[in-house]
Amino acid sequence: MKGSKRPIHAVTTWVRRQPPKMKAFLAVLSGLAALLFLRIFVHDHDSLLVAAELVHALGISVLIYKLTREKTCAGLSLKSQELTAMFLGVRLYCSFVMEYDIHTLLDMATLVTTLWVIYMIRFKLKSSYMDDKDNLAMYYVVIPCAVLSLLIHPTTRHHPLNRILWAFCVYLEAVSVLPQLRVMQNAKIVEPFTAHYVFALGVARFLSCAHWVLQVLDTRGHLLTALGYGLWPFMVLLSEIVQTFILADFCYYYVKSLVGGHLFF
């Protein structure tokens, strides 16, 4: 077992010693390699979106286990959960008035679970909530997303307010995990179940991002025109990429810590 860990430890040690620009280059290179792997071996790229939703559901299951069995919400960000509930609520409204499909039902189930998590943190397990560590003001996240949605939104035939709200939920989803990462940075040590949950979010985000990128490649860019005109199609892809890169650094440290036998940030 130790022998199998030595090469991985050597690689992670080498990566850690590299300057920031080299780390960024290696991250991009790894992402492109993963995309190439998925393009070659996954023939139905729509299945990546289903896989992303399943991984996200697995992450939520870990949260449910943590709150019900461990009886603690230590390490969890209430603000991230509230931001998640916010963009899910807006997206559900937009789905009902714009395009209702199976993802609407999945979003509804996720929203119900998220509201339950918020209830547990606010009331049942309030004594274990790290209020002082969860100190990223929500308006730093919500206001830029609202302004950006007013400026850049879909160019479909739907009501302008609905188009703006749809853009808002896309942008908010991309940065909703920031308060959770802030809690981890402030706490220094990450509770294992919280780490598993955030890692699941990172994997789900990458699979979702890979789905959109590969769909654009498969359609030779025609998917972008199907999403609308102007800057909106590119902002959709950019939001997916931003989400992935926000969580990429945590996922790296998660794997590194898991290999080393302990979890930290």
Stockholm file with secondary structure:
# STOCKHOLM 1.0

chainA/1-265         MKGSKRPIHAVTTWVRRQPPKMKAFLAVLSGLAALLFLRIFVHDHDSLLVAAELVHALGISVLIYKLTREKTCAGLSLKSQELTAMFLGVRLYCSFVMEYDIHTLLDMATLVTTLWVIYMIRFKLKSSYMDDKDNLAMYYVVIPCAVLSLLIHPTTRHHPLNRILWAFCVYLEAVSVLPQLRVMQNAKIVEPFTAHYVFALGVARFLSCAHWVLQVLDTRGHLLTALGYGLWPFMVLLSEIVQTFILADFCYYYVKSLVGGHLFF
#=GR chainA/1-265 SS CHHHHHHHHHHHHHHHTSCHHHHHHHHHHHHHHHHHHHHHHCSCTHHHHHHHHHHHHHHHHHHHHIIIIICCCTTCCHHHHHHHHHHHHHHHHHHHHTCCCHHHHHHHHHHHHHHHHHHIIIIITGGGCCTTTCCCCTHHHHHHHHHHHHHSCCCSSSCHHHHHHHHHHHHHHHHTTHHHHHHHHHHSSCCHHHHHHHHHHHHHHHHHHHHHHHHHHHTTTHHHHHHCSTTHHHHHHHHHHHHHHHHHHHHHHHHHHHHHTSCCC
#=GC SS_cons         CHHHHHHHHHHHHHHHTSCHHHHHHHHHHHHHHHHHHHHHHCSCTHHHHHHHHHHHHHHHHHHHHIIIIICCCTTCCHHHHHHHHHHHHHHHHHHHHTCCCHHHHHHHHHHHHHHHHHHIIIIITGGGCCTTTCCCCTHHHHHHHHHHHHHSCCCSSSCHHHHHHHHHHHHHHHHTTHHHHHHHHHHSSCCHHHHHHHHHHHHHHHHHHHHHHHHHHHTTTHHHHHHCSTTHHHHHHHHHHHHHHHHHHHHHHHHHHHHHTSCCC
//
